[in-house]
C-alpha cells in the first residue's frame, strides 16, 4: 500500500499565491489518499475523482507528503499504479463504494460531459 507523486510540473493559474507549480498525488486506496491529504493540509473538496482519483499538490505539500512516506515515481511507474487502482475498483466492491462515497461528497459535478 502507498501514496505516490508523479514528476509532472503543472502550472495552475488563479488567486493570490498563484501561479502554483503542482504534481499529482494518487494512492493504492481512496482511504490512503484522503489520509495523506489530511496529513499534509489538503482540503477534501480539492479531491479530483474524474480522470483518476487524485489531488493536485503544491511543491510545499509535496515535501510534506514525501516526509510522511509518499514516493515519487517516474511516469511509467505512476501510470502502472493508476492501472492497478482501476483494476482494483473493478474487483473490490468495498473500495469501489468508498470511492463513490468520496466522489459524491467532495467530487463536485463532472464538467464537460
Backbone as JSON, one array per atom type, in Angstrom:
{
  "sequence": "XXXXXXXXXXXXXXXXXXXXXXXXXXXXXXXXXXXXXXXXXXXXXXXXXXXXXXXXXXXXXXXXXXXXXXXXXXXXXXXXXXXXXXXXXXXXXXXXXXXXXXXXXXXXXXXXX",
  "N": [[0.85, -1.18, 0.0], [0.38, 2.32, -0.63], [1.23, 5.82, -1.18], [1.57, 8.07, -3.85], [3.52, 10.35, -5.82], [3.64, 12.05, -8.91], [6.12, 13.05, -11.36], [5.43, 15.3, -12.69], [5.15, 18.77, -13.66], [2.89, 20.87, -13.28], [1.35, 23.91, -14.1], [-0.72, 25.92, -12.32], [-3.03, 28.5, -12.63], [-4.35, 31.33, -11.0], [-5.5, 32.59, -8.01], [-4.16, 34.5, -5.22], [-1.47, 33.22, -4.26], [-0.6, 32.4, -6.66], [0.86, 32.04, -9.97], [0.87, 28.47, -9.38], [3.02, 25.73, -8.95], [2.42, 22.39, -9.45], [2.02, 18.83, -8.76], [0.67, 15.51, -9.32], [-1.07, 13.56, -6.9], [-1.63, 10.29, -6.01], [-3.02, 7.18, -4.75], [-2.91, 3.82, -3.38], [-5.34, 3.23, -2.33], [-8.48, 4.86, -1.79], [-8.87, 5.63, 0.8], [-6.25, 5.8, 1.86], [-5.36, 7.87, 0.25], [-6.94, 10.07, 1.09], [-6.19, 10.14, 3.76], [-3.45, 10.86, 3.61], [-3.79, 13.32, 2.35], [-5.05, 14.75, 4.4], [-2.98, 14.72, 6.34], [-1.07, 16.38, 5.13], [-2.32, 18.76, 4.81], [-4.28, 19.27, 2.83], [-7.41, 20.28, 1.58], [-10.47, 18.42, 1.68], [-12.33, 19.02, -0.34], [-10.79, 19.61, -2.51], [-10.33, 17.32, -3.82], [-10.05, 15.36, -6.74], [-11.82, 13.38, -8.62], [-12.41, 12.57, -11.25], [-10.84, 11.99, -13.72], [-8.93, 10.29, -12.72], [-8.8, 9.22, -9.37], [-7.4, 11.73, -7.48], [-5.24, 14.27, -6.03], [-4.14, 17.56, -6.7], [-0.96, 18.73, -5.96], [0.91, 21.13, -4.29], [4.35, 22.4, -4.37], [5.34, 22.78, -1.74], [3.63, 21.14, -0.24], [4.22, 18.75, -1.45], [6.74, 18.19, -0.43], [6.04, 17.77, 2.25], [4.4, 15.5, 1.94], [6.27, 13.61, 1.0], [7.88, 13.48, 3.27], [6.13, 12.17, 4.93], [6.1, 9.66, 3.9], [5.25, 9.25, 1.25], [5.9, 8.3, -2.16], [7.91, 9.32, -4.89], [7.35, 8.85, -8.27], [8.52, 7.7, -11.47], [7.15, 8.38, -14.73], [6.19, 6.01, -16.12], [5.97, 4.1, -14.04], [4.13, 5.44, -12.42], [1.85, 5.56, -14.06], [1.41, 2.82, -14.19], [0.58, 2.35, -11.54], [-1.84, 3.75, -11.58], [-3.28, 2.18, -13.42], [-3.35, -0.21, -11.97], [-4.91, 0.55, -9.77], [-7.33, 1.15, -11.04], [-8.07, -1.41, -11.88], [-8.4, -2.52, -9.37], [-10.69, -1.14, -8.37], [-12.59, -2.21, -10.01], [-12.61, -4.85, -9.2], [-12.92, -4.88, -6.42], [-15.45, -4.45, -4.36], [-15.9, -3.01, -1.95], [-13.87, -1.01, -1.98], [-14.64, 0.29, -4.31], [-17.18, 1.28, -3.58], [-16.42, 3.0, -1.5], [-14.87, 4.86, -2.91], [-16.86, 5.99, -4.58], [-18.49, 7.1, -2.62], [-16.79, 9.12, -1.57], [-16.47, 10.6, -3.89], [-19.08, 11.51, -4.39], [-19.38, 13.06, -2.09], [-17.24, 14.96, -2.15], [-16.43, 15.4, -4.78], [-17.77, 17.13, -6.48], [-19.45, 18.29, -9.47], [-19.1, 16.67, -12.57], [-17.56, 18.26, -15.18], [-18.02, 19.26, -18.59], [-19.05, 16.99, -19.77]],
  "CA": [[0.0, 0.0, 0.0], [1.19, 3.52, -0.66], [0.82, 7.09, -1.77], [2.56, 8.34, -4.89], [3.55, 11.64, -6.52], [4.31, 11.96, -10.2], [7.16, 14.05, -11.54], [4.95, 16.37, -13.57], [5.15, 20.14, -13.13], [1.73, 21.54, -13.87], [1.22, 25.29, -13.65], [-2.1, 26.34, -12.1], [-3.13, 29.95, -12.55], [-5.54, 31.71, -10.26], [-5.53, 33.64, -6.99], [-3.03, 35.12, -4.52], [-0.14, 32.6, -4.33], [-0.55, 31.79, -7.98], [0.68, 30.64, -10.39], [1.39, 27.46, -8.47], [3.53, 24.53, -9.6], [1.87, 21.22, -8.77], [2.09, 17.5, -9.36], [-0.49, 14.71, -8.95], [-0.9, 12.59, -5.82], [-2.57, 9.18, -6.05], [-2.72, 6.17, -3.72], [-3.42, 2.46, -3.62], [-6.73, 3.21, -1.91], [-9.02, 6.2, -1.55], [-8.65, 5.91, 2.23], [-4.87, 6.26, 1.99], [-5.26, 9.17, -0.42], [-7.52, 11.09, 1.96], [-5.37, 10.21, 4.98], [-2.28, 11.67, 3.3], [-4.26, 14.69, 2.11], [-5.26, 15.35, 5.72], [-1.67, 14.91, 6.97], [-0.29, 17.46, 4.51], [-3.09, 20.0, 4.82], [-5.15, 19.47, 1.67], [-8.84, 20.25, 1.9], [-11.15, 17.33, 0.95], [-13.03, 19.49, -1.54], [-9.82, 19.7, -3.61], [-10.29, 15.98, -4.41], [-10.41, 15.32, -8.16], [-12.05, 11.97, -8.9], [-12.98, 12.23, -12.55], [-9.97, 11.26, -14.64], [-8.43, 9.26, -11.8], [-8.84, 9.85, -8.05], [-6.12, 12.35, -7.15], [-5.15, 15.65, -5.6], [-3.01, 18.35, -7.19], [-0.18, 19.0, -4.75], [1.93, 22.18, -4.46], [5.71, 21.97, -4.01], [5.46, 22.72, -0.27], [2.93, 19.94, 0.24], [4.95, 17.58, -1.94], [7.78, 17.96, 0.57], [5.37, 17.18, 3.41], [3.97, 14.14, 1.59], [7.46, 12.76, 0.97], [8.29, 13.29, 4.67], [5.17, 11.23, 5.53], [6.23, 8.35, 3.29], [4.86, 9.15, -0.17], [7.02, 8.0, -3.06], [7.86, 9.98, -6.19], [7.52, 7.82, -9.3], [8.66, 8.03, -12.89], [5.87, 8.33, -15.44], [5.73, 4.64, -16.41], [5.55, 3.51, -12.78], [2.94, 6.16, -11.98], [0.76, 5.06, -14.9], [1.17, 1.45, -13.73], [-0.21, 2.45, -10.3], [-3.19, 4.15, -11.99], [-3.91, 0.99, -14.0], [-3.57, -1.16, -10.89], [-6.04, 1.03, -8.98], [-8.55, 0.97, -11.85], [-8.43, -2.82, -11.77], [-8.86, -2.74, -8.0], [-12.07, -0.69, -8.17], [-13.47, -3.15, -10.71], [-12.62, -6.13, -8.5], [-13.12, -4.73, -4.98], [-16.71, -3.72, -4.15], [-15.75, -2.08, -0.83], [-13.1, 0.14, -2.46], [-15.48, 0.99, -5.3], [-18.21, 2.03, -2.85], [-15.74, 4.09, -0.78], [-14.53, 5.88, -3.91], [-18.08, 6.7, -4.99], [-18.91, 7.91, -1.48], [-15.94, 10.31, -1.54], [-16.76, 11.37, -5.09], [-20.35, 12.22, -4.15], [-19.2, 14.04, -1.01], [-16.26, 16.02, -2.42], [-16.01, 15.49, -6.16], [-18.48, 18.12, -7.28], [-20.04, 17.78, -10.69], [-18.19, 16.5, -13.68], [-17.8, 19.28, -16.2], [-17.62, 18.94, -19.96], [-19.55, 15.68, -20.23]],
  "C": [[0.89, 1.24, 0.0], [0.5, 4.72, -1.28], [1.95, 7.52, -2.69], [2.38, 9.74, -5.49], [4.19, 11.4, -7.87], [5.35, 13.07, -10.29], [6.74, 15.2, -12.45], [5.1, 17.72, -12.87], [4.06, 20.9, -13.87], [1.64, 22.94, -13.27], [-0.26, 25.63, -13.54], [-2.1, 27.85, -11.95], [-4.42, 30.31, -11.84], [-5.3, 32.85, -9.31], [-4.15, 33.97, -6.41], [-1.66, 34.47, -4.69], [0.14, 32.04, -5.72], [0.36, 32.57, -8.9], [1.4, 29.68, -9.44], [1.84, 26.24, -9.28], [3.06, 23.33, -8.79], [2.26, 19.92, -9.47], [0.82, 16.76, -8.91], [-0.12, 13.76, -7.81], [-2.02, 11.56, -5.93], [-2.2, 8.21, -4.94], [-3.29, 4.83, -4.13], [-4.86, 2.3, -3.16], [-7.19, 4.64, -1.66], [-8.83, 6.6, -0.09], [-7.24, 6.44, 2.46], [-4.69, 7.65, 1.37], [-5.78, 10.28, 0.49], [-6.74, 11.22, 3.27], [-4.15, 11.1, 4.73], [-2.69, 13.12, 3.06], [-4.46, 15.43, 3.43], [-3.92, 15.65, 6.4], [-0.93, 16.12, 6.42], [-1.09, 18.75, 4.32], [-3.9, 20.3, 3.58], [-6.6, 19.4, 2.11], [-9.54, 19.16, 1.07], [-11.84, 17.79, -0.32], [-12.08, 19.74, -2.72], [-9.64, 18.34, -4.31], [-10.78, 16.05, -5.85], [-10.59, 13.86, -8.59], [-12.2, 11.62, -10.37], [-12.04, 11.56, -13.53], [-9.36, 10.06, -13.93], [-8.43, 9.92, -10.43], [-7.46, 10.4, -7.66], [-6.32, 13.73, -6.53], [-4.01, 16.29, -6.38], [-2.28, 18.85, -5.96], [0.91, 20.04, -5.06], [3.3, 21.66, -4.02], [5.88, 21.84, -2.49], [4.8, 21.46, 0.26], [3.55, 18.66, -0.31], [6.03, 17.2, -0.94], [7.19, 17.3, 1.81], [4.98, 15.74, 3.13], [5.16, 13.18, 1.58], [7.96, 12.48, 2.39], [7.38, 12.29, 5.39], [5.15, 9.89, 4.8], [5.74, 8.19, 1.87], [6.11, 8.89, -1.0], [6.82, 8.75, -4.37], [8.2, 8.94, -7.25], [7.76, 8.43, -10.68], [7.33, 7.8, -13.58], [5.35, 6.9, -15.64], [5.24, 3.94, -15.14], [4.25, 4.13, -12.28], [1.71, 5.68, -12.75], [0.41, 3.61, -14.52], [0.32, 1.43, -12.46], [-1.65, 2.85, -10.62], [-3.93, 2.93, -12.55], [-4.24, -0.04, -12.93], [-4.78, -0.74, -10.05], [-7.35, 0.87, -9.76], [-9.01, -0.48, -11.82], [-9.0, -3.12, -10.39], [-10.31, -2.3, -7.84], [-13.06, -1.55, -8.96], [-13.66, -4.44, -9.92], [-13.03, -6.05, -7.03], [-14.33, -3.83, -4.71], [-16.58, -2.67, -3.04], [-14.98, -0.82, -1.26], [-13.93, 0.97, -3.44], [-16.54, 1.85, -4.59], [-17.6, 3.2, -2.08], [-15.37, 5.22, -1.74], [-15.76, 6.67, -4.32], [-18.63, 7.57, -3.86], [-18.11, 9.22, -1.43], [-16.18, 11.2, -2.76], [-18.05, 12.15, -4.92], [-20.16, 13.34, -3.13], [-18.33, 15.22, -1.44], [-15.97, 16.29, -3.89], [-16.71, 16.54, -7.0], [-19.11, 17.48, -8.5], [-18.99, 17.68, -11.77], [-18.53, 17.48, -14.76], [-17.37, 18.79, -17.57], [-18.1, 17.61, -20.46], [-20.98, 15.82, -20.62]]
}
